[in-house]
Amino acid sequence: MIGVSWVGVTIGALAGIGVLLVVAGLRGRAISLDERLAPYLRERDATSTLLRDQPVHTPFPTLERLVAPWVGDAGRALERFGSTRSELSRTLQRAGRSDTVEQFRARQLVWGVLGLAAGTSFAVLLAATRGSSVVSLVLLAVVCGVGGDLACDQMLGRAARRRESRMLAEFPTVAELLALAVGAGEGPVAALERVATTARGELSGELAATLASVRSGVPLTRALEDLADRTALASLTRFAEGVAVAVERGTPLADVLRSQAQDVRESGRRALMEEGGRKEVLMMVPVVFLILPVTVVFAVFPSIATLRIGF
């Protein structure tokens, strides 16, 4: 009887929270001045909106169109707890994702709902078996929901860092290939095209995007600066600055690229030595707690067995 009452209290609390969220959403969807002026300022399309195909991302287009406004409001509310819109857009570029900010916010909301559902299920189980307090159970559900939201954001940041580490590992080889192409008599754009078409990896994909920008009319120096801004790597920033200075002043570009590749290799070697120094203490843990006790047992056990036989 006690378990049934706790289940009822939990369901009632969740229903009340849902009603409050619906009321808050209805009140928060007030039409702003920008939304009122937008129909009069934007360029009108001659095609009827009834005949225009709306892009859908799920197998349920009708449900997606109904839920899309609520998902947008929830995504704007998530900016208070996680990264802002500009930071999220930059992180998506660093991770090489083609998703928009709205799509990632929708995925983040799904993670939060799944975490809230898991926390609620666990809270109901604890209430039915151990009879915990209502406050602690509600806090458990809320913490699980917020944890799911933050976990999605952290996974995106981790993906961006892994991609940048791969680009940093590819940079010396790409710089050497560019130096060979420039030394053979090709120009900077032709060298970028050759490396982008022959190499495979994250950095070659970014070089292909840079080459596409150059072909569309963007200056080479500006395209390389955009490449450095998309990745937030100090090595690529120095690479863009070095190529820009070499192109503007006419200095030998091949020597600049080879020196930058050598600098990246040296910095990678130093980072590896620092990582090894930090892991040195952790490497002693299996030696002290696993290998050394086994060695002592094998050394002492024959003597103990001999003493027991003698007695």
C-alpha positions in Angstrom: 0.0 0.0 0.0 2.9 2.3 0.8 4.5 1.5 -2.6 1.4 2.3 -4.5 1.1 5.7 -2.7 4.6 6.6 -3.6 4.0 5.8 -7.2 0.9 7.9 -7.2 2.8 10.8 -5.7 5.5 10.5 -8.3 3.1 10.4 -11.2 1.2 13.3 -9.8 4.3 15.4 -9.4 5.4 14.6 -13.0 2.0 15.5 -14.3 2.1 18.8 -12.4 5.5 19.6 -13.7 4.3 18.9 -17.3 1.3 21.2 -16.8 3.6 24.0 -15.5 5.9 23.5 -18.5 3.0 23.7 -21.0 1.7 26.9 -19.3 5.1 28.5 -19.3 5.7 27.6 -22.9 2.3 29.1 -23.9 3.1 32.3 -22.1 6.7 32.5 -23.4 5.7 32.3 -27.1 4.8 36.0 -27.4 5.3 37.5 -30.8 8.4 39.7 -30.8 8.9 42.9 -32.9 11.3 41.1 -35.3 8.7 38.4 -35.9 6.0 41.0 -36.7 8.3 42.9 -39.1 9.8 39.8 -40.8 6.9 39.2 -43.2 7.2 42.7 -44.6 11.0 42.9 -44.9 12.0 39.5 -46.2 12.0 38.6 -49.9 8.8 36.8 -50.9 8.9 33.6 -52.9 6.4 33.3 -55.8 5.9 29.6 -54.9 2.9 28.9 -52.6 3.9 27.7 -49.1 1.3 25.0 -49.4 3.2 23.5 -52.4 6.7 24.0 -51.0 8.4 20.9 -49.6 9.4 21.3 -46.0 12.6 19.5 -45.0 12.0 16.7 -42.5 14.6 14.8 -40.4 12.4 12.0 -38.9 10.1 9.3 -40.2 7.1 11.2 -38.7 6.9 14.6 -40.5 3.6 15.6 -39.1 4.7 15.0 -35.5 8.0 16.8 -36.3 6.2 19.9 -37.5 4.0 19.9 -34.4 6.8 19.4 -31.9 9.3 21.7 -33.7 8.3 25.0 -32.0 8.5 23.4 -28.5 11.9 21.9 -29.3 13.1 25.3 -30.4 11.9 26.9 -27.1 13.6 24.1 -25.2 16.8 24.5 -27.1 16.9 28.2 -26.3 16.3 27.3 -22.6 19.2 24.9 -22.7 21.6 27.7 -23.5 21.3 28.8 -19.8 22.8 25.5 -18.6 25.3 24.7 -21.4 27.2 26.5 -24.1 25.8 29.5 -25.9 24.8 29.5 -29.6 28.0 31.0 -30.8 30.2 28.6 -28.8 28.1 25.6 -29.9 28.3 26.6 -33.6 32.1 26.9 -33.2 32.3 23.5 -31.5 30.3 21.9 -34.3 32.7 23.3 -36.8 35.7 22.1 -34.8 34.1 18.6 -34.6 33.4 18.6 -38.4 29.7 18.1 -37.9 27.2 19.2 -40.5 24.4 19.6 -38.0 22.9 22.9 -37.3 22.6 24.4 -33.8 18.9 23.6 -33.8 19.4 20.0 -34.7 22.0 19.6 -31.9 19.8 21.2 -29.4 17.0 18.8 -30.4 19.4 15.9 -29.8 20.5 17.4 -26.5 16.9 17.6 -25.5 16.3 14.0 -26.3 19.4 13.0 -24.2 18.0 15.1 -21.3 14.5 13.4 -21.6 16.1 10.0 -21.6 18.2 10.8 -18.6 15.1 12.2 -16.8 13.1 9.0 -17.7 15.9 6.8 -16.4 16.2 8.8 -13.2 12.4 8.8 -12.7 12.3 5.0 -13.2 15.1 4.5 -10.7 13.4 6.9 -8.2 10.1 5.0 -8.5 12.0 1.7 -7.9 13.7 3.2 -4.8 10.3 4.5 -3.5 8.7 1.1 -4.0 11.5 -0.8 -2.3 13.1 1.4 0.3 10.6 4.2 0.8 13.0 7.1 0.3 12.0 10.8 0.7 10.2 12.6 -2.1 12.7 15.4 -2.2 15.7 13.1 -2.7 13.8 11.2 -5.4 12.9 14.3 -7.3 16.4 15.6 -7.0 17.7 12.3 -8.4 15.4 12.5 -11.4 16.4 16.1 -12.1 20.1 15.4 -11.7 19.8 12.5 -14.2 18.0 14.8 -16.7 20.6 17.5 -16.4 23.4 14.9 -16.6 22.0 13.6 -19.9 22.0 17.1 -21.3 25.5 17.9 -20.1 26.8 14.5 -21.3 25.6 15.3 -24.9 27.5 18.6 -24.7 30.6 16.9 -23.3 30.6 14.3 -26.0 30.6 16.9 -28.7 33.6 18.7 -27.1 35.4 15.4 -26.8 34.8 14.7 -30.5 36.1 18.1 -31.4 39.3 17.6 -29.4 39.8 14.1 -30.9 39.4 15.6 -34.4 41.9 18.4 -33.7 44.4 15.9 -32.3 44.2 13.9 -35.6 44.6 17.1 -37.6 47.7 18.0 -35.5 49.1 14.6 -36.2 48.5 14.9 -39.9 49.9 18.4 -40.2 53.7 17.7 -40.5 53.0 15.3 -43.4 50.7 17.7 -45.1 53.1 20.5 -44.7 55.9 18.4 -46.2 53.7 17.5 -49.2 52.9 21.2 -49.7 56.6 22.0 -49.5 57.5 19.4 -52.1 54.8 20.6 -54.4 55.8 24.3 -54.0 59.5 23.3 -54.4 58.6 21.5 -57.7 57.4 24.8 -59.2 53.6 24.8 -58.4 51.8 27.7 -56.9 50.1 27.8 -53.5 46.6 27.1 -54.9 47.9 24.2 -57.2 49.8 22.7 -54.2 46.7 22.8 -52.1 44.7 21.2 -54.8 47.3 18.4 -55.2 47.5 17.7 -51.5 43.7 17.8 -51.1 43.1 15.3 -53.9 45.9 12.9 -53.0 45.9 12.9 -49.1 43.2 11.4 -46.9 42.3 12.6 -43.5 40.7 15.4 -41.5 43.2 18.1 -42.5 43.0 17.2 -46.2 39.2 17.7 -45.9 39.7 21.1 -44.4 42.2 22.0 -47.1 39.5 20.9 -49.7 37.0 23.3 -48.1 39.7 26.0 -48.1 40.3 25.3 -51.8 36.6 25.6 -52.5 36.5 29.0 -50.9 39.5 30.1 -53.0 37.7 29.0 -56.1 34.6 30.9 -55.2 36.5 34.2 -55.1 37.8 34.4 -51.6 41.5 35.4 -51.3 44.0 32.7 -50.4 45.1 34.5 -47.2 41.5 35.0 -46.1 40.6 31.4 -46.8 43.6 30.2 -44.7 42.6 32.5 -41.9 39.1 30.9 -42.0 40.7 27.5 -41.8 42.6 28.5 -38.7 39.5 30.0 -37.1 37.5 26.8 -37.8 40.0 24.6 -36.0 41.4 26.7 -33.2 44.8 25.1 -33.5 47.9 27.2 -32.9 49.9 25.3 -35.5 47.3 25.9 -38.2 47.2 29.6 -37.2 51.0 29.9 -37.6 50.6 28.0 -40.9 48.0 30.5 -42.2 50.1 33.5 -41.1 53.3 32.0 -42.6 51.7 31.3 -46.0 50.0 34.7 -46.0 53.4 36.5 -45.3 55.2 34.3 -47.9 52.6 35.1 -50.6 52.5 38.8 -49.9 56.3 39.4 -49.5 57.5 36.8 -52.0 59.6 34.8 -49.5 60.4 31.1 -50.2 57.2 29.2 -49.3 58.8 25.8 -49.2 61.3 26.7 -46.5 58.5 28.2 -44.4 56.4 25.0 -44.7 59.3 22.7 -43.8 60.2 24.8 -40.7 56.6 24.7 -39.6 56.5 21.0 -40.0 59.7 20.6 -38.0 58.2 22.8 -35.3 55.1 20.7 -35.1 57.1 17.5 -34.8 59.2 19.0 -32.0 56.1 20.2 -30.1 54.6 16.7 -30.5 57.7 15.1 -29.1 57.7 17.5 -26.2 54.0 16.8 -25.5 54.7 13.0 -25.6 57.6 13.4 -23.1 55.3 15.4 -20.8 52.6 12.9 -21.1 55.0 10.1 -20.3 56.2 12.1 -17.2 52.7 12.4 -16.0 51.9 8.8 -16.5 55.1 7.6 -14.8 53.4 7.5 -11.4 50.4 5.6 -12.8 52.7 3.1 -14.3 54.1 2.3 -10.9 50.6 1.2 -9.6 50.5 -2.2 -11.3 54.2 -2.7 -10.4 53.7 -2.0 -6.7 50.3 -3.5 -6.1 50.4 -6.5 -8.6 53.9 -7.5 -9.7 55.8 -6.9 -6.5 53.4 -8.8 -4.1 53.4 -11.8 -6.5 57.2 -11.7 -6.6 57.4 -11.6 -2.8 54.9 -14.5 -2.5 56.9 -16.6 -4.9 60.1 -15.8 -3.0 58.8 -16.3 0.5 56.4 -19.2 0.0 59.1 -22.0 -0.5 60.8 -20.9 2.8 57.5 -21.0 4.7 56.8 -24.4 3.2 60.2 -25.7 4.2 59.8 -24.4 7.8 56.4 -26.1 8.1 57.9 -29.4 6.9 60.7 -29.1 9.4 58.3 -28.6 12.3 
